[in-house]
Amino acid sequence: MSRFICLFFLLPMMLFAQTEMSLSDIHGEMQKFLSEHVTQKKLSGQIMQRAMVHFINQFDPQHVYLLKDDVEPFLTMSSSGLQSLAYAVDRQDYAIFGKINEKIQESIRKLRLFRRTMVVDIDRFRELAVTPLPPFLDADEGLVDTFSANEVELDKRHAIYMAHLVAKELDSFRALNKTLSFTEAVANVELELESYENDYLYLNKQSKPLGPKEKEHLFALHILKALTASLDVHSEYFDPKEAELLRMKLEKEYEGVGIILEQAGNSFLVGSIVKGSSADASGKIEVGDEVVSVDQTKVNTLSAQELDAALAGKVGTFVDVGFRKGSQPVYHVVLERRHTAIQEGRVDTTFEKIPGGIVGVIQLHAFYQGADGISSENDVKEALTSLAQKGAIKGLVLDLRDNRGGFLLQAVKVAGLFIKSGVIVAAKYSDGTLKYFRDTDPSVSYSGPLVVLTSRQTASAAEIVAQALKDYGVAIVVGDEQTYGKGSIQMQSVTQDKDAESYFKVTIGRYYSVSGVSTQFQGVKSDIVVPTFMSEKKVGESYLPETIKSDEIAPSFSDTLQDVDTKEKAWFEQYYLPFLQQKSDRYRKWIPDLVKKSHDRIQNNKNYQNLLRGDFYITERHGLTDEKVILDPKGALRTILNMQLQEAISITKDLIDLSR
């Protein structure tokens, strides 16, 4: 098993393991997690309270299935009761989760009956589809009151939920240039709900009872996911499919035929095609085509997991896939399973010409590292080379607004492109051990005026880069008032063995910038605030439950090499210490002037002010007249983000002028 440290966010997924797990596996897995975790070393009453919340919410995240009376006994237990429960689970007694699952199964049966008897009217569904579901708190306090108080309220909430799903189903088909009737959309949603619910009723695709081992596997998986998530907000348990998706995100490498599927009822459509894959190279397959067979096996007999398994296989092997475009005859394509480098979500560049050269913009979406030299470091280097071919780079904007993390070591290497040698980040583990991550390459890829553009969604490894460059004084940080505030390190256990059962992400420590500060909760503070809508949103670590506390350590600008092995110190003393980056106020001394100039520009930009106030319109000049352009929310967001980037470029130009 190979291990790597990463700082990353994942969206929640409900995919199930391809190998069977038993209840007896849970204890060993939890002991593994607890031994690695930075603060949680044994099961406690508090962990058990969270585990029950997570067990309930992983089935019913929008509270459209369970009643207040169903969950109240589990969410209002006394401290002594919770502690007794922790002892029971530590002795491998999982009866409490079985009782919750019984309530889940009962709710499913009642709501299936309700759906069969409810009046499905297109006009009524349109009305329900724009009715928001009641908000609820994803936390212990007040959680019980966010569930429906009675069955009448629950039925209405479930109908609203179903209408939302139907609207989403219709939108998905439109995005694929496919037509779908309202009746078909309702039928598709019903099938999808039944498929989801069957995992908790322990039924297969044909609604037949699962065997004892399959049933135990699903129950154990649900328990282990709930227990792991209860350690802290960033710890997770993955099944093999989820681990594969995580590897794709971190390594930017896809393994397979290149078809990303989208399920529609009992059908599977091509939702997207991976560029450079065999599906892409065939030139025959289009988004929206229906997958009808795999190696002559009809897809309508397979579950989503079985279809995934049928398409997967050893790299270099081939699979015959049957497709259909609308009502046309089925066509077959033999596809090779390949390693394919993923181009999306890596680096984008733009530039603006100025006298004597350009202001370059590098947008880095994540911190990744894969085979064949794929890495954030190399992509940023290539981006700098590409920009230099457009003109002399007089100033640079490093755009990290959508960057939510990735490999810690890649964050170190990217930051190292802009400084000489030095500590980029320190990690403190549960036993108090400090490890320093250094840039040991004294070469600098770019040393001119530098602005790091951030947002409330800039997180984790991206915060390391922004804070390090700010600490050394080689960059000005611009954007929302602060970044996300994730200052914890996760160790990700991943193996190339497709049959392995243990994949997890567990919080093992905190990280600190070279100045000794932790970005946990407070994030990276902008030197110049250039706001967007996100400034007013409750986005960030401080708004999440089950987070770890923040602290500080001593600065490490003058690296003492305290964690370096004695045998290696001679090398560091000769080739590293003489080239340490010195902390500088070269750009920081101009921050007051830069703030004033930026503030004046933003205040005088009427369109920017309109959007900040929530008035989603701009005024465009056409000839001698002004024309008011109304924007939808997505258009307004795109517009203000472009304005924010343009202001970052303007600040860079100011920095260039002051640097002359």
Secondary structure in CASP SS format (residue, H / E / C, confidence):
PFRMAT SS
TARGET T0000
AUTHOR 0000-0000-0000
METHOD secondary structure of the structure
MODEL  1
M C 1.00
S E 1.00
R E 1.00
F E 1.00
I E 1.00
C E 1.00
L E 1.00
F C 1.00
F C 1.00
L C 1.00
L C 1.00
P C 1.00
M C 1.00
M C 1.00
L C 1.00
F C 1.00
A C 1.00
Q C 1.00
T C 1.00
E C 1.00
M C 1.00
S C 1.00
L H 1.00
S H 1.00
D H 1.00
I H 1.00
H H 1.00
G H 1.00
E H 1.00
M H 1.00
Q H 1.00
K H 1.00
F H 1.00
L H 1.00
S H 1.00
E H 1.00
H C 1.00
V C 1.00
T C 1.00
Q C 1.00
K C 1.00
K C 1.00
L C 1.00
S C 1.00
G H 1.00
Q H 1.00
I H 1.00
M H 1.00
Q H 1.00
R H 1.00
A H 1.00
M H 1.00
V H 1.00
H H 1.00
F H 1.00
I H 1.00
N H 1.00
Q H 1.00
F H 1.00
D C 1.00
P C 1.00
Q C 1.00
H C 1.00
V C 1.00
Y C 1.00
L C 1.00
L E 1.00
K H 1.00
D H 1.00
D H 1.00
V H 1.00
E H 1.00
P H 1.00
F H 1.00
L H 1.00
T C 1.00
M C 1.00
S C 1.00
S H 1.00
S H 1.00
G H 1.00
L H 1.00
Q H 1.00
S H 1.00
L H 1.00
A H 1.00
Y H 1.00
A H 1.00
V H 1.00
D H 1.00
R C 1.00
Q C 1.00
D C 1.00
Y C 1.00
A H 1.00
I H 1.00
F H 1.00
G H 1.00
K H 1.00
I H 1.00
N H 1.00
E H 1.00
K H 1.00
I H 1.00
Q H 1.00
E H 1.00
S H 1.00
I H 1.00
R H 1.00
K H 1.00
L H 1.00
R H 1.00
L H 1.00
F H 1.00
R H 1.00
R H 1.00
T H 1.00
M C 1.00
V C 1.00
V C 1.00
D C 1.00
I H 1.00
D H 1.00
R H 1.00
F H 1.00
R H 1.00
E H 1.00
L H 1.00
A H 1.00
V C 1.00
T C 1.00
P C 1.00
L C 1.00
P C 1.00
P C 1.00
F C 1.00
L C 1.00
D C 1.00
A C 1.00
D C 1.00
E C 1.00
G C 1.00
L C 1.00
V H 1.00
D H 1.00
T H 1.00
F C 1.00
S E 1.00
A C 1.00
N C 1.00
E H 1.00
V H 1.00
E H 1.00
L H 1.00
D H 1.00
K H 1.00
R H 1.00
H H 1.00
A H 1.00
I H 1.00
Y H 1.00
M H 1.00
A H 1.00
H H 1.00
L H 1.00
V H 1.00
A H 1.00
K H 1.00
E H 1.00
L H 1.00
D H 1.00
S H 1.00
F H 1.00
R H 1.00
A H 1.00
L C 1.00
N C 1.00
K C 1.00
T C 1.00
L C 1.00
S C 1.00
F H 1.00
T H 1.00
E H 1.00
A H 1.00
V H 1.00
A H 1.00
N H 1.00
V H 1.00
E H 1.00
L H 1.00
E H 1.00
L H 1.00
E H 1.00
S H 1.00
Y H 1.00
E H 1.00
N H 1.00
D H 1.00
Y H 1.00
L H 1.00
Y C 1.00
L E 1.00
N C 1.00
K C 1.00
Q C 1.00
S C 1.00
K C 1.00
P E 1.00
L C 1.00
G C 1.00
P H 1.00
K H 1.00
E H 1.00
K H 1.00
E H 1.00
H H 1.00
L H 1.00
F H 1.00
A H 1.00
L H 1.00
H H 1.00
I H 1.00
L H 1.00
K H 1.00
A H 1.00
L H 1.00
T H 1.00
A H 1.00
S C 1.00
L C 1.00
D C 1.00
V C 1.00
H C 1.00
S C 1.00
E E 1.00
Y E 1.00
F E 1.00
D C 1.00
P H 1.00
K H 1.00
E H 1.00
A H 1.00
E H 1.00
L H 1.00
L H 1.00
R H 1.00
M H 1.00
K H 1.00
L H 1.00
E H 1.00
K C 1.00
E E 1.00
Y E 1.00
E E 1.00
G E 1.00
V C 1.00
G C 1.00
I E 1.00
I E 1.00
L E 1.00
E E 1.00
Q E 1.00
A E 1.00
G C 1.00
N C 1.00
S E 1.00
F E 1.00
L E 1.00
V E 1.00
G E 1.00
S E 1.00
I E 1.00
V C 1.00
K C 1.00
G C 1.00
S C 1.00
S H 1.00
A H 1.00
D H 1.00
A H 1.00
S H 1.00
G C 1.00
K C 1.00
I C 1.00
E C 1.00
V C 1.00
G C 1.00
D C 1.00
E E 1.00
V E 1.00
V E 1.00
S E 1.00
V E 1.00
D C 1.00
Q C 1.00
T E 1.00
K E 1.00
V H 1.00
N H 1.00
T H 1.00
L C 1.00
S C 1.00
A H 1.00
Q H 1.00
E H 1.00
L H 1.00
D H 1.00
A H 1.00
A H 1.00
L H 1.00
A C 1.00
G C 1.00
K C 1.00
V C 1.00
G C 1.00
T C 1.00
F E 1.00
V E 1.00
D E 1.00
V E 1.00
G E 1.00
F E 1.00
R E 1.00
K C 1.00
G C 1.00
S C 1.00
Q C 1.00
P C 1.00
V C 1.00
Y E 1.00
H E 1.00
V E 1.00
V E 1.00
L E 1.00
E E 1.00
R C 1.00
R E 1.00
H E 1.00
T E 1.00
A E 1.00
I C 1.00
Q C 1.00
E C 1.00
G C 1.00
R C 1.00
V E 1.00
D E 1.00
T E 1.00
T E 1.00
F E 1.00
E E 1.00
K E 1.00
I E 1.00
P C 1.00
G C 1.00
G E 1.00
I E 1.00
V E 1.00
G E 1.00
V E 1.00
I E 1.00
Q E 1.00
L E 1.00
H C 1.00
A C 1.00
F E 1.00
Y C 1.00
Q E 1.00
G C 1.00
A C 1.00
D C 1.00
G C 1.00
I C 1.00
S E 1.00
S H 1.00
E H 1.00
N H 1.00
D H 1.00
V H 1.00
K H 1.00
E H 1.00
A H 1.00
L H 1.00
T H 1.00
S H 1.00
L H 1.00
A H 1.00
Q C 1.00
K C 1.00
G C 1.00
A C 1.00
I E 1.00
K E 1.00
G E 1.00
L E 1.00
V E 1.00
L E 1.00
D E 1.00
L C 1.00
R C 1.00
D C 1.00
N C 1.00
R C 1.00
G C 1.00
G E 1.00
F E 1.00
L H 1.00
L H 1.00
Q H 1.00
A H 1.00
V H 1.00
K H 1.00
V H 1.00
A H 1.00
G H 1.00
L C 1.00
F C 1.00
I C 1.00
K C 1.00
S E 1.00
G E 1.00
V E 1.00
I E 1.00
V E 1.00
A E 1.00
A E 1.00
K E 1.00
Y E 1.00
S C 1.00
D C 1.00
G C 1.00
T C 1.00
L E 1.00
K E 1.00
Y E 1.00
F E 1.00
R E 1.00
D E 1.00
T C 1.00
D C 1.00
P C 1.00
S C 1.00
V C 1.00
S C 1.00
Y C 1.00
S C 1.00
G C 1.00
P C 1.00
L E 1.00
V E 1.00
V E 1.00
L E 1.00
T E 1.00
S C 1.00
R C 1.00
Q C 1.00
T C 1.00
A C 1.00
S C 1.00
A H 1.00
A H 1.00
E H 1.00
I H 1.00
V H 1.00
A H 1.00
Q H 1.00
A H 1.00
L H 1.00
K H 1.00
D H 1.00
Y H 1.00
G C 1.00
V C 1.00
A C 1.00
I E 1.00
V E 1.00
V E 1.00
G E 1.00
D C 1.00
E C 1.00
Q E 1.00
T C 1.00
Y C 1.00
G C 1.00
K C 1.00
G C 1.00
S E 1.00
I E 1.00
Q E 1.00
M E 1.00
Q E 1.00
S E 1.00
V E 1.00
T C 1.00
Q C 1.00
D C 1.00
K C 1.00
D C 1.00
A C 1.00
E C 1.00
S C 1.00
Y E 1.00
F E 1.00
K E 1.00
V E 1.00
T E 1.00
I E 1.00
G E 1.00
R E 1.00
Y E 1.00
Y E 1.00
S E 1.00
V C 1.00
S C 1.00
G C 1.00
V C 1.00
S C 1.00
T C 1.00
Q C 1.00
F C 1.00
Q C 1.00
G C 1.00
V C 1.00
K E 1.00
S C 1.00
D C 1.00
I E 1.00
V E 1.00
V C 1.00
P C 1.00
T C 1.00
F H 1.00
M H 1.00
S H 1.00
E H 1.00
K C 1.00
K C 1.00
V C 1.00
G C 1.00
E H 1.00
S H 1.00
Y H 1.00
L C 1.00
P C 1.00
E C 1.00
T C 1.00
I C 1.00
K C 1.00
S C 1.00
D C 1.00
E C 1.00
I C 1.00
A C 1.00
P C 1.00
S C 1.00
F C 1.00
S C 1.00
D C 1.00
T C 1.00
L C 1.00
Q C 1.00
D C 1.00
V C 1.00
D C 1.00
T H 1.00
K H 1.00
E H 1.00
K H 1.00
A H 1.00
W H 1.00
F H 1.00
E H 1.00
Q H 1.00
Y H 1.00
Y C 1.00
L H 1.00
P H 1.00
F H 1.00
L E 1.00
Q C 1.00
Q C 1.00
K C 1.00
S C 1.00
D C 1.00
R C 1.00
Y C 1.00
R H 1.00
K H 1.00
W H 1.00
I H 1.00
P H 1.00
D H 1.00
L H 1.00
V H 1.00
K H 1.00
K H 1.00
S H 1.00
H H 1.00
D H 1.00
R H 1.00
I H 1.00
Q H 1.00
N H 1.00
N C 1.00
K H 1.00
N H 1.00
Y H 1.00
Q H 1.00
N H 1.00
L H 1.00
L H 1.00
R C 1.00
G C 1.00
D C 1.00
F C 1.00
Y E 1.00
I E 1.00
T E 1.00
E E 1.00
R E 1.00
H E 1.00
G C 1.00
L C 1.00
T E 1.00
D E 1.00
E E 1.00
K E 1.00
V E 1.00
I E 1.00
L C 1.00
D C 1.00
P H 1.00
K H 1.00
G H 1.00
A H 1.00
L H 1.00
R H 1.00
T H 1.00
I H 1.00
L H 1.00
N H 1.00
M H 1.00
Q H 1.00
L H 1.00
Q H 1.00
E H 1.00
A H 1.00
I H 1.00
S H 1.00
I H 1.00
T H 1.00
K H 1.00
D H 1.00
L H 1.00
I H 1.00
D H 1.00
L H 1.00
S H 1.00
R C 1.00
END
